[in-house]
Amino acid sequence: MARYFDGLQEQGSKQTKRQQEDQRRMEFRRAIESYSEQRRLLQEISDYPDSDTFNYWQAASATGLKNAQPGQ
């Protein structure tokens, strides 16, 4: 019987590990998507010559990138 319980614990730990890896992968993917969206918006904003607006969004984008990095 001990083998049966050991097998269940091993299977449970594999599932937990897989879920944690999936969660990390999704966080990283969201960070990449956020970064891509910010770059796209910054590109749209840079099409307009208003430098005050550009500087504001550039600063906001720079702080957003620090928050978008995946956790380690």
mmCIF file of the N, C-alpha and C atoms, coordinates in Angstrom:
data_MODEL
# 
_entry.id   MODEL 
# 
loop_
_atom_site.group_PDB 
_atom_site.id 
_atom_site.type_symbol 
_atom_site.label_atom_id 
_atom_site.label_alt_id 
_atom_site.label_comp_id 
_atom_site.label_asym_id 
_atom_site.label_entity_id 
_atom_site.label_seq_id 
_atom_site.pdbx_PDB_ins_code 
_atom_site.Cartn_x 
_atom_site.Cartn_y 
_atom_site.Cartn_z 
_atom_site.occupancy 
_atom_site.B_iso_or_equiv 
_atom_site.pdbx_formal_charge 
_atom_site.auth_seq_id 
_atom_site.auth_comp_id 
_atom_site.auth_asym_id 
_atom_site.auth_atom_id 
_atom_site.pdbx_PDB_model_num 
ATOM 1   N N  . MET A 1 1  ? 0.801  -1.196 0.000   1.00 0.00 ? 1  MET A N  1 
ATOM 2   C CA . MET A 1 1  ? 0.000  0.000  0.000   1.00 0.00 ? 1  MET A CA 1 
ATOM 3   C C  . MET A 1 1  ? 0.850  1.269  0.000   1.00 0.00 ? 1  MET A C  1 
ATOM 4   N N  . ALA A 1 2  ? 2.003  1.229  0.615   1.00 0.00 ? 2  ALA A N  1 
ATOM 5   C CA . ALA A 1 2  ? 2.859  2.409  0.685   1.00 0.00 ? 2  ALA A CA 1 
ATOM 6   C C  . ALA A 1 2  ? 3.244  2.874  -0.718  1.00 0.00 ? 2  ALA A C  1 
ATOM 7   N N  . ARG A 1 3  ? 3.444  1.928  -1.604  1.00 0.00 ? 3  ARG A N  1 
ATOM 8   C CA . ARG A 1 3  ? 3.782  2.296  -2.982  1.00 0.00 ? 3  ARG A CA 1 
ATOM 9   C C  . ARG A 1 3  ? 2.657  3.099  -3.625  1.00 0.00 ? 3  ARG A C  1 
ATOM 10  N N  . TYR A 1 4  ? 1.437  2.688  -3.369  1.00 0.00 ? 4  TYR A N  1 
ATOM 11  C CA . TYR A 1 4  ? 0.284  3.367  -3.952  1.00 0.00 ? 4  TYR A CA 1 
ATOM 12  C C  . TYR A 1 4  ? 0.245  4.830  -3.493  1.00 0.00 ? 4  TYR A C  1 
ATOM 13  N N  . PHE A 1 5  ? 0.452  5.061  -2.218  1.00 0.00 ? 5  PHE A N  1 
ATOM 14  C CA . PHE A 1 5  ? 0.437  6.425  -1.714  1.00 0.00 ? 5  PHE A CA 1 
ATOM 15  C C  . PHE A 1 5  ? 1.629  7.223  -2.228  1.00 0.00 ? 5  PHE A C  1 
ATOM 16  N N  . ASP A 1 6  ? 2.795  6.578  -2.322  1.00 0.00 ? 6  ASP A N  1 
ATOM 17  C CA . ASP A 1 6  ? 3.968  7.260  -2.867  1.00 0.00 ? 6  ASP A CA 1 
ATOM 18  C C  . ASP A 1 6  ? 3.718  7.686  -4.309  1.00 0.00 ? 6  ASP A C  1 
ATOM 19  N N  . GLY A 1 7  ? 3.061  6.834  -5.063  1.00 0.00 ? 7  GLY A N  1 
ATOM 20  C CA . GLY A 1 7  ? 2.748  7.160  -6.452  1.00 0.00 ? 7  GLY A CA 1 
ATOM 21  C C  . GLY A 1 7  ? 1.811  8.345  -6.553  1.00 0.00 ? 7  GLY A C  1 
ATOM 22  N N  . LEU A 1 8  ? 0.838  8.418  -5.663  1.00 0.00 ? 8  LEU A N  1 
ATOM 23  C CA . LEU A 1 8  ? -0.084 9.550  -5.668  1.00 0.00 ? 8  LEU A CA 1 
ATOM 24  C C  . LEU A 1 8  ? 0.630  10.846 -5.306  1.00 0.00 ? 8  LEU A C  1 
ATOM 25  N N  . GLN A 1 9  ? 1.517  10.781 -4.335  1.00 0.00 ? 9  GLN A N  1 
ATOM 26  C CA . GLN A 1 9  ? 2.255  11.975 -3.942  1.00 0.00 ? 9  GLN A CA 1 
ATOM 27  C C  . GLN A 1 9  ? 3.161  12.443 -5.068  1.00 0.00 ? 9  GLN A C  1 
ATOM 28  N N  . GLU A 1 10 ? 3.803  11.503 -5.730  1.00 0.00 ? 10 GLU A N  1 
ATOM 29  C CA . GLU A 1 10 ? 4.687  11.849 -6.846  1.00 0.00 ? 10 GLU A CA 1 
ATOM 30  C C  . GLU A 1 10 ? 3.880  12.471 -7.978  1.00 0.00 ? 10 GLU A C  1 
ATOM 31  N N  . GLN A 1 11 ? 2.732  11.892 -8.286  1.00 0.00 ? 11 GLN A N  1 
ATOM 32  C CA . GLN A 1 11 ? 1.887  12.420 -9.352  1.00 0.00 ? 11 GLN A CA 1 
ATOM 33  C C  . GLN A 1 11 ? 1.385  13.814 -8.983  1.00 0.00 ? 11 GLN A C  1 
ATOM 34  N N  . GLY A 1 12 ? 1.011  14.005 -7.729  1.00 0.00 ? 12 GLY A N  1 
ATOM 35  C CA . GLY A 1 12 ? 0.548  15.316 -7.271  1.00 0.00 ? 12 GLY A CA 1 
ATOM 36  C C  . GLY A 1 12 ? 1.640  16.366 -7.360  1.00 0.00 ? 12 GLY A C  1 
ATOM 37  N N  . SER A 1 13 ? 2.864  15.989 -7.010  1.00 0.00 ? 13 SER A N  1 
ATOM 38  C CA . SER A 1 13 ? 3.964  16.951 -7.080  1.00 0.00 ? 13 SER A CA 1 
ATOM 39  C C  . SER A 1 13 ? 4.297  17.292 -8.534  1.00 0.00 ? 13 SER A C  1 
ATOM 40  N N  . LYS A 1 14 ? 4.145  16.327 -9.425  1.00 0.00 ? 14 LYS A N  1 
ATOM 41  C CA . LYS A 1 14 ? 4.370  16.607 -10.847 1.00 0.00 ? 14 LYS A CA 1 
ATOM 42  C C  . LYS A 1 14 ? 3.325  17.586 -11.364 1.00 0.00 ? 14 LYS A C  1 
ATOM 43  N N  . GLN A 1 15 ? 2.074  17.382 -10.962 1.00 0.00 ? 15 GLN A N  1 
ATOM 44  C CA . GLN A 1 15 ? 1.008  18.286 -11.393 1.00 0.00 ? 15 GLN A CA 1 
ATOM 45  C C  . GLN A 1 15 ? 1.226  19.687 -10.828 1.00 0.00 ? 15 GLN A C  1 
ATOM 46  N N  . THR A 1 16 ? 1.631  19.763 -9.577  1.00 0.00 ? 16 THR A N  1 
ATOM 47  C CA . THR A 1 16 ? 1.894  21.057 -8.953  1.00 0.00 ? 16 THR A CA 1 
ATOM 48  C C  . THR A 1 16 ? 3.039  21.764 -9.666  1.00 0.00 ? 16 THR A C  1 
ATOM 49  N N  . LYS A 1 17 ? 4.093  21.027 -9.954  1.00 0.00 ? 17 LYS A N  1 
ATOM 50  C CA . LYS A 1 17 ? 5.241  21.613 -10.652 1.00 0.00 ? 17 LYS A CA 1 
ATOM 51  C C  . LYS A 1 17 ? 4.831  22.099 -12.041 1.00 0.00 ? 17 LYS A C  1 
ATOM 52  N N  . ARG A 1 18 ? 4.036  21.304 -12.746 1.00 0.00 ? 18 ARG A N  1 
ATOM 53  C CA . ARG A 1 18 ? 3.570  21.695 -14.076 1.00 0.00 ? 18 ARG A CA 1 
ATOM 54  C C  . ARG A 1 18 ? 2.701  22.953 -14.000 1.00 0.00 ? 18 ARG A C  1 
ATOM 55  N N  . GLN A 1 19 ? 1.834  23.032 -12.990 1.00 0.00 ? 19 GLN A N  1 
ATOM 56  C CA . GLN A 1 19 ? 0.989  24.214 -12.825 1.00 0.00 ? 19 GLN A CA 1 
ATOM 57  C C  . GLN A 1 19 ? 1.834  25.451 -12.539 1.00 0.00 ? 19 GLN A C  1 
ATOM 58  N N  . GLN A 1 20 ? 2.862  25.307 -11.720 1.00 0.00 ? 20 GLN A N  1 
ATOM 59  C CA . GLN A 1 20 ? 3.744  26.435 -11.426 1.00 0.00 ? 20 GLN A CA 1 
ATOM 60  C C  . GLN A 1 20 ? 4.497  26.882 -12.676 1.00 0.00 ? 20 GLN A C  1 
ATOM 61  N N  . GLU A 1 21 ? 4.964  25.935 -13.464 1.00 0.00 ? 21 GLU A N  1 
ATOM 62  C CA . GLU A 1 21 ? 5.655  26.278 -14.713 1.00 0.00 ? 21 GLU A CA 1 
ATOM 63  C C  . GLU A 1 21 ? 4.706  26.975 -15.677 1.00 0.00 ? 21 GLU A C  1 
ATOM 64  N N  . ASP A 1 22 ? 3.475  26.484 -15.778 1.00 0.00 ? 22 ASP A N  1 
ATOM 65  C CA . ASP A 1 22 ? 2.480  27.115 -16.642 1.00 0.00 ? 22 ASP A CA 1 
ATOM 66  C C  . ASP A 1 22 ? 2.183  28.539 -16.181 1.00 0.00 ? 22 ASP A C  1 
ATOM 67  N N  . GLN A 1 23 ? 2.084  28.725 -14.875 1.00 0.00 ? 23 GLN A N  1 
ATOM 68  C CA . GLN A 1 23 ? 1.803  30.048 -14.337 1.00 0.00 ? 23 GLN A CA 1 
ATOM 69  C C  . GLN A 1 23 ? 2.943  31.012 -14.664 1.00 0.00 ? 23 GLN A C  1 
ATOM 70  N N  . ARG A 1 24 ? 4.186  30.577 -14.481 1.00 0.00 ? 24 ARG A N  1 
ATOM 71  C CA . ARG A 1 24 ? 5.334  31.421 -14.820 1.00 0.00 ? 24 ARG A CA 1 
ATOM 72  C C  . ARG A 1 24 ? 5.352  31.745 -16.313 1.00 0.00 ? 24 ARG A C  1 
ATOM 73  N N  . ARG A 1 25 ? 5.060  30.748 -17.124 1.00 0.00 ? 25 ARG A N  1 
ATOM 74  C CA . ARG A 1 25 ? 5.041  30.939 -18.572 1.00 0.00 ? 25 ARG A CA 1 
ATOM 75  C C  . ARG A 1 25 ? 3.985  31.973 -18.973 1.00 0.00 ? 25 ARG A C  1 
ATOM 76  N N  . MET A 1 26 ? 2.806  31.890 -18.363 1.00 0.00 ? 26 MET A N  1 
ATOM 77  C CA . MET A 1 26 ? 1.739  32.836 -18.684 1.00 0.00 ? 26 MET A CA 1 
ATOM 78  C C  . MET A 1 26 ? 2.082  34.251 -18.203 1.00 0.00 ? 26 MET A C  1 
ATOM 79  N N  . GLU A 1 27 ? 2.713  34.381 -17.046 1.00 0.00 ? 27 GLU A N  1 
ATOM 80  C CA . GLU A 1 27 ? 3.137  35.701 -16.575 1.00 0.00 ? 27 GLU A CA 1 
ATOM 81  C C  . GLU A 1 27 ? 4.143  36.312 -17.548 1.00 0.00 ? 27 GLU A C  1 
ATOM 82  N N  . PHE A 1 28 ? 5.069  35.501 -18.016 1.00 0.00 ? 28 PHE A N  1 
ATOM 83  C CA . PHE A 1 28 ? 6.065  35.983 -18.964 1.00 0.00 ? 28 PHE A CA 1 
ATOM 84  C C  . PHE A 1 28 ? 5.400  36.387 -20.276 1.00 0.00 ? 28 PHE A C  1 
ATOM 85  N N  . ARG A 1 29 ? 4.439  35.583 -20.725 1.00 0.00 ? 29 ARG A N  1 
ATOM 86  C CA . ARG A 1 29 ? 3.735  35.894 -21.966 1.00 0.00 ? 29 ARG A CA 1 
ATOM 87  C C  . ARG A 1 29 ? 2.950  37.197 -21.842 1.00 0.00 ? 29 ARG A C  1 
ATOM 88  N N  . ARG A 1 30 ? 2.288  37.389 -20.689 1.00 0.00 ? 30 ARG A N  1 
ATOM 89  C CA . ARG A 1 30 ? 1.556  38.641 -20.467 1.00 0.00 ? 30 ARG A CA 1 
ATOM 90  C C  . ARG A 1 30 ? 2.503  39.831 -20.464 1.00 0.00 ? 30 ARG A C  1 
ATOM 91  N N  . ALA A 1 31 ? 3.684  39.666 -19.886 1.00 0.00 ? 31 ALA A N  1 
ATOM 92  C CA . ALA A 1 31 ? 4.670  40.747 -19.869 1.00 0.00 ? 31 ALA A CA 1 
ATOM 93  C C  . ALA A 1 31 ? 5.111  41.093 -21.288 1.00 0.00 ? 31 ALA A C  1 
ATOM 94  N N  . ILE A 1 32 ? 5.322  40.085 -22.110 1.00 0.00 ? 32 ILE A N  1 
ATOM 95  C CA . ILE A 1 32 ? 5.712  40.322 -23.503 1.00 0.00 ? 32 ILE A CA 1 
ATOM 96  C C  . ILE A 1 32 ? 4.592  41.032 -24.252 1.00 0.00 ? 32 ILE A C  1 
ATOM 97  N N  . GLU A 1 33 ? 3.347  40.591 -24.052 1.00 0.00 ? 33 GLU A N  1 
ATOM 98  C CA . GLU A 1 33 ? 2.215  41.229 -24.719 1.00 0.00 ? 33 GLU A CA 1 
ATOM 99  C C  . GLU A 1 33 ? 2.061  42.674 -24.265 1.00 0.00 ? 33 GLU A C  1 
ATOM 100 N N  . SER A 1 34 ? 2.250  42.923 -22.977 1.00 0.00 ? 34 SER A N  1 
ATOM 101 C CA . SER A 1 34 ? 2.158  44.280 -22.447 1.00 0.00 ? 34 SER A CA 1 
ATOM 102 C C  . SER A 1 34 ? 3.243  45.163 -23.066 1.00 0.00 ? 34 SER A C  1 
ATOM 103 N N  . TYR A 1 35 ? 4.448  44.635 -23.142 1.00 0.00 ? 35 TYR A N  1 
ATOM 104 C CA . TYR A 1 35 ? 5.556  45.377 -23.737 1.00 0.00 ? 35 TYR A CA 1 
ATOM 105 C C  . TYR A 1 35 ? 5.262  45.695 -25.204 1.00 0.00 ? 35 TYR A C  1 
ATOM 106 N N  . SER A 1 36 ? 4.745  44.722 -25.937 1.00 0.00 ? 36 SER A N  1 
ATOM 107 C CA . SER A 1 36 ? 4.425  44.933 -27.352 1.00 0.00 ? 36 SER A CA 1 
ATOM 108 C C  . SER A 1 36 ? 3.348  45.993 -27.514 1.00 0.00 ? 36 SER A C  1 
ATOM 109 N N  . GLU A 1 37 ? 2.343  45.944 -26.649 1.00 0.00 ? 37 GLU A N  1 
ATOM 110 C CA . GLU A 1 37 ? 1.261  46.932 -26.705 1.00 0.00 ? 37 GLU A CA 1 
ATOM 111 C C  . GLU A 1 37 ? 1.791  48.330 -26.386 1.00 0.00 ? 37 GLU A C  1 
ATOM 112 N N  . GLN A 1 38 ? 2.658  48.435 -25.406 1.00 0.00 ? 38 GLN A N  1 
ATOM 113 C CA . GLN A 1 38 ? 3.242  49.733 -25.068 1.00 0.00 ? 38 GLN A CA 1 
ATOM 114 C C  . GLN A 1 38 ? 4.082  50.278 -26.215 1.00 0.00 ? 38 GLN A C  1 
ATOM 115 N N  . ARG A 1 39 ? 4.839  49.416 -26.860 1.00 0.00 ? 39 ARG A N  1 
ATOM 116 C CA . ARG A 1 39 ? 5.643  49.866 -28.009 1.00 0.00 ? 39 ARG A CA 1 
ATOM 117 C C  . ARG A 1 39 ? 4.753  50.340 -29.148 1.00 0.00 ? 39 ARG A C  1 
ATOM 118 N N  . ARG A 1 40 ? 3.654  49.608 -29.379 1.00 0.00 ? 40 ARG A N  1 
ATOM 119 C CA . ARG A 1 40 ? 2.735  49.997 -30.442 1.00 0.00 ? 40 ARG A CA 1 
ATOM 120 C C  . ARG A 1 40 ? 2.112  51.358 -30.142 1.00 0.00 ? 40 ARG A C  1 
ATOM 121 N N  . LEU A 1 41 ? 1.667  51.549 -28.903 1.00 0.00 ? 41 LEU A N  1 
ATOM 122 C CA . LEU A 1 41 ? 1.077  52.828 -28.520 1.00 0.00 ? 41 LEU A CA 1 
ATOM 123 C C  . LEU A 1 41 ? 2.100  53.953 -28.595 1.00 0.00 ? 41 LEU A C  1 
ATOM 124 N N  . LEU A 1 42 ? 3.315  53.686 -28.166 1.00 0.00 ? 42 LEU A N  1 
ATOM 125 C CA . LEU A 1 42 ? 4.367  54.695 -28.239 1.00 0.00 ? 42 LEU A CA 1 
ATOM 126 C C  . LEU A 1 42 ? 4.648  55.069 -29.691 1.00 0.00 ? 42 LEU A C  1 
ATOM 127 N N  . GLN A 1 43 ? 4.614  54.090 -30.581 1.00 0.00 ? 43 GLN A N  1 
ATOM 128 C CA . GLN A 1 43 ? 4.820  54.365 -32.002 1.00 0.00 ? 43 GLN A CA 1 
ATOM 129 C C  . GLN A 1 43 ? 3.697  55.241 -32.542 1.00 0.00 ? 43 GLN A C  1 
ATOM 130 N N  . GLU A 1 44 ? 2.452  54.958 -32.149 1.00 0.00 ? 44 GLU A N  1 
ATOM 131 C CA . GLU A 1 44 ? 1.323  55.783 -32.585 1.00 0.00 ? 44 GLU A CA 1 
ATOM 132 C C  . GLU A 1 44 ? 1.462  57.205 -32.064 1.00 0.00 ? 44 GLU A C  1 
ATOM 133 N N  . ILE A 1 45 ? 1.876  57.337 -30.821 1.00 0.00 ? 45 ILE A N  1 
ATOM 134 C CA . ILE A 1 45 ? 2.026  58.663 -30.224 1.00 0.00 ? 45 ILE A CA 1 
ATOM 135 C C  . ILE A 1 45 ? 3.163  59.422 -30.883 1.00 0.00 ? 45 ILE A C  1 
ATOM 136 N N  . SER A 1 46 ? 4.228  58.740 -31.223 1.00 0.00 ? 46 SER A N  1 
ATOM 137 C CA . SER A 1 46 ? 5.380  59.420 -31.814 1.00 0.00 ? 46 SER A CA 1 
ATOM 138 C C  . SER A 1 46 ? 5.089  59.921 -33.226 1.00 0.00 ? 46 SER A C  1 
ATOM 139 N N  . ASP A 1 47 ? 3.979  59.494 -33.814 1.00 0.00 ? 47 ASP A N  1 
ATOM 140 C CA . ASP A 1 47 ? 3.585  60.015 -35.120 1.00 0.00 ? 47 ASP A CA 1 
ATOM 141 C C  . ASP A 1 47 ? 3.166  61.479 -35.028 1.00 0.00 ? 47 ASP A C  1 
ATOM 142 N N  . TYR A 1 48 ? 2.836  61.937 -33.814 1.00 0.00 ? 48 TYR A N  1 
ATOM 143 C CA . TYR A 1 48 ? 2.426  63.323 -33.604 1.00 0.00 ? 48 TYR A CA 1 
ATOM 144 C C  . TYR A 1 48 ? 3.608  64.105 -33.045 1.00 0.00 ? 48 TYR A C  1 
ATOM 145 N N  . PRO A 1 49 ? 3.846  65.319 -33.569 1.00 0.00 ? 49 PRO A N  1 
ATOM 146 C CA . PRO A 1 49 ? 5.040  66.076 -33.184 1.00 0.00 ? 49 PRO A CA 1 
ATOM 147 C C  . PRO A 1 49 ? 4.954  66.772 -31.823 1.00 0.00 ? 49 PRO A C  1 
ATOM 148 N N  . ASP A 1 50 ? 3.897  66.592 -31.064 1.00 0.00 ? 50 ASP A N  1 
ATOM 149 C CA . ASP A 1 50 ? 3.754  67.238 -29.763 1.00 0.00 ? 50 ASP A CA 1 
ATOM 150 C C  . ASP A 1 50 ? 4.721  66.594 -28.768 1.00 0.00 ? 50 ASP A C  1 
ATOM 151 N N  . SER A 1 51 ? 5.830  67.269 -28.481 1.00 0.00 ? 51 SER A N  1 
ATOM 152 C CA . SER A 1 51 ? 6.887  66.665 -27.666 1.00 0.00 ? 51 SER A CA 1 
ATOM 153 C C  . SER A 1 51 ? 6.482  66.497 -26.204 1.00 0.00 ? 51 SER A C  1 
ATOM 154 N N  . ASP A 1 52 ? 5.616  67.361 -25.673 1.00 0.00 ? 52 ASP A N  1 
ATOM 155 C CA . ASP A 1 52 ? 5.192  67.215 -24.274 1.00 0.00 ? 52 ASP A CA 1 
ATOM 156 C C  . ASP A 1 52 ? 4.447  65.906 -24.078 1.00 0.00 ? 52 ASP A C  1 
ATOM 157 N N  . THR A 1 53 ? 3.542  65.606 -24.971 1.00 0.00 ? 53 THR A N  1 
ATOM 158 C CA . THR A 1 53 ? 2.782  64.363 -24.882 1.00 0.00 ? 53 THR A CA 1 
ATOM 159 C C  . THR A 1 53 ? 3.713  63.173 -25.056 1.00 0.00 ? 53 THR A C  1 
ATOM 160 N N  . PHE A 1 54 ? 4.619  63.272 -25.996 1.00 0.00 ? 54 PHE A N  1 
ATOM 161 C CA . PHE A 1 54 ? 5.553  62.179 -26.255 1.00 0.00 ? 54 PHE A CA 1 
ATOM 162 C C  . PHE A 1 54 ? 6.402  61.892 -25.018 1.00 0.00 ? 54 PHE A C  1 
ATOM 163 N N  . ASN A 1 55 ? 6.927  62.930 -24.398 1.00 0.00 ? 55 ASN A N  1 
ATOM 164 C CA . ASN A 1 55 ? 7.766  62.732 -23.215 1.00 0.00 ? 55 ASN A CA 1 
ATOM 165 C C  . ASN A 1 55 ? 6.976  62.113 -22.070 1.00 0.00 ? 55 ASN A C  1 
ATOM 166 N N  . TYR A 1 56 ? 5.736  62.538 -21.896 1.00 0.00 ? 56 TYR A N  1 
ATOM 167 C CA . TYR A 1 56 ? 4.900  61.966 -20.836 1.00 0.00 ? 56 TYR A CA 1 
ATOM 168 C C  . TYR A 1 56 ? 4.709  60.470 -21.052 1.00 0.00 ? 56 TYR A C  1 
ATOM 169 N N  . TRP A 1 57 ? 4.339  60.072 -22.273 1.00 0.00 ? 57 TRP A N  1 
ATOM 170 C CA . TRP A 1 57 ? 4.088  58.655 -22.545 1.00 0.00 ? 57 TRP A CA 1 
ATOM 171 C C  . TRP A 1 57 ? 5.378  57.846 -22.522 1.00 0.00 ? 57 TRP A C  1 
ATOM 172 N N  . GLN A 1 58 ? 6.469  58.458 -22.921 1.00 0.00 ? 58 GLN A N  1 
ATOM 173 C CA . GLN A 1 58 ? 7.750  57.759 -22.890 1.00 0.00 ? 58 GLN A CA 1 
ATOM 174 C C  . GLN A 1 58 ? 8.137  57.454 -21.439 1.00 0.00 ? 58 GLN A C  1 
ATOM 175 N N  . ALA A 1 59 ? 7.936  58.409 -20.551 1.00 0.00 ? 59 ALA A N  1 
ATOM 176 C CA . ALA A 1 59 ? 8.243  58.191 -19.135 1.00 0.00 ? 59 ALA A CA 1 
ATOM 177 C C  . ALA A 1 59 ? 7.305  57.144 -18.542 1.00 0.00 ? 59 ALA A C  1 
ATOM 178 N N  . ALA A 1 60 ? 6.029  57.199 -18.892 1.00 0.00 ? 60 ALA A N  1 
ATOM 179 C CA . ALA A 1 60 ? 5.064  56.217 -18.388 1.00 0.00 ? 60 ALA A CA 1 
ATOM 180 C C  . ALA A 1 60 ? 5.411  54.825 -18.897 1.00 0.00 ? 60 ALA A C  1 
ATOM 181 N N  . SER A 1 61 ? 5.853  54.739 -20.131 1.00 0.00 ? 61 SER A N  1 
ATOM 182 C CA . SER A 1 61 ? 6.224  53.449 -20.706 1.00 0.00 ? 61 SER A CA 1 
ATOM 183 C C  . SER A 1 61 ? 7.450  52.880 -19.998 1.00 0.00 ? 61 SER A C  1 
ATOM 184 N N  . ALA A 1 62 ? 8.406  53.722 -19.685 1.00 0.00 ? 62 ALA A N  1 
ATOM 185 C CA . ALA A 1 62 ? 9.625  53.250 -19.023 1.00 0.00 ? 62 ALA A CA 1 
ATOM 186 C C  . ALA A 1 62 ? 9.315  52.687 -17.641 1.00 0.00 ? 62 ALA A C  1 
ATOM 187 N N  . THR A 1 63 ? 8.425  53.318 -16.898 1.00 0.00 ? 63 THR A N  1 
ATOM 188 C CA . THR A 1 63 ? 8.073  52.786 -15.579 1.00 0.00 ? 63 THR A CA 1 
ATOM 189 C C  . THR A 1 63 ? 7.237  51.533 -15.718 1.00 0.00 ? 63 THR A C  1 
ATOM 190 N N  . GLY A 1 64 ? 6.419  51.453 -16.748 1.00 0.00 ? 64 GLY A N  1 
ATOM 191 C CA . GLY A 1 64 ? 5.597  50.265 -16.969 1.00 0.00 ? 64 GLY A CA 1 
ATOM 192 C C  . GLY A 1 64 ? 6.431  49.050 -17.314 1.00 0.00 ? 64 GLY A C  1 
ATOM 193 N N  . LEU A 1 65 ? 7.535  49.251 -18.007 1.00 0.00 ? 65 LEU A N  1 
ATOM 194 C CA . LEU A 1 65 ? 8.391  48.128 -18.385 1.00 0.00 ? 65 LEU A CA 1 
ATOM 195 C C  . LEU A 1 65 ? 9.022  47.483 -17.162 1.00 0.00 ? 65 LEU A C  1 
ATOM 196 N N  . LYS A 1 66 ? 9.353  48.276 -16.167 1.00 0.00 ? 66 LYS A N  1 
ATOM 197 C CA . LYS A 1 66 ? 9.937  47.712 -14.953 1.00 0.00 ? 66 LYS A CA 1 
ATOM 198 C C  . LYS A 1 66 ? 8.934  46.798 -14.258 1.00 0.00 ? 66 LYS A C  1 
ATOM 199 N N  . ASN A 1 67 ? 7.657  47.171 -14.304 1.00 0.00 ? 67 ASN A N  1 
ATOM 200 C CA . ASN A 1 67 ? 6.617  46.373 -13.663 1.00 0.00 ? 67 ASN A CA 1 
ATOM 201 C C  . ASN A 1 67 ? 6.240  45.157 -14.488 1.00 0.00 ? 67 ASN A C  1 
ATOM 202 N N  . ALA A 1 68 ? 6.553  45.147 -15.763 1.00 0.00 ? 68 ALA A N  1 
ATOM 203 C CA . ALA A 1 68 ? 6.125  44.062 -16.646 1.00 0.00 ? 68 ALA A CA 1 
ATOM 204 C C  . ALA A 1 68 ? 7.115  42.900 -16.685 1.00 0.00 ? 68 ALA A C  1 
ATOM 205 N N  . GLN A 1 69 ? 8.248  43.033 -16.028 1.00 0.00 ? 69 GLN A N  1 
ATOM 206 C CA . GLN A 1 69 ? 9.232  41.956 -16.066 1.00 0.00 ? 69 GLN A CA 1 
ATOM 207 C C  . GLN A 1 69 ? 8.735  40.769 -15.258 1.00 0.00 ? 69 GLN A C  1 
ATOM 208 N N  . PRO A 1 70 ? 8.984  39.559 -15.747 1.00 0.00 ? 70 PRO A N  1 
ATOM 209 C CA . PRO A 1 70 ? 8.512  38.372 -15.017 1.00 0.00 ? 70 PRO A CA 1 
ATOM 210 C C  . PRO A 1 70 ? 9.239  38.210 -13.689 1.00 0.00 ? 70 PRO A C  1 
ATOM 211 N N  . GLY A 1 71 ? 8.553  37.670 -12.703 1.00 0.00 ? 71 GLY A N  1 
ATOM 212 C CA . GLY A 1 71 ? 9.147  37.442 -11.388 1.00 0.00 ? 71 GLY A CA 1 
ATOM 213 C C  . GLY A 1 71 ? 10.172 36.328 -11.435 1.00 0.00 ? 71 GLY A C  1 
ATOM 214 N N  . GLN A 1 72 ? 11.156 36.448 -10.593 1.00 0.00 ? 72 GLN A N  1 
ATOM 215 C CA . GLN A 1 72 ? 12.209 35.434 -10.575 1.00 0.00 ? 72 GLN A CA 1 
ATOM 216 C C  . GLN A 1 72 ? 12.281 34.760 -9.250  1.00 0.00 ? 72 GLN A C  1 
# 
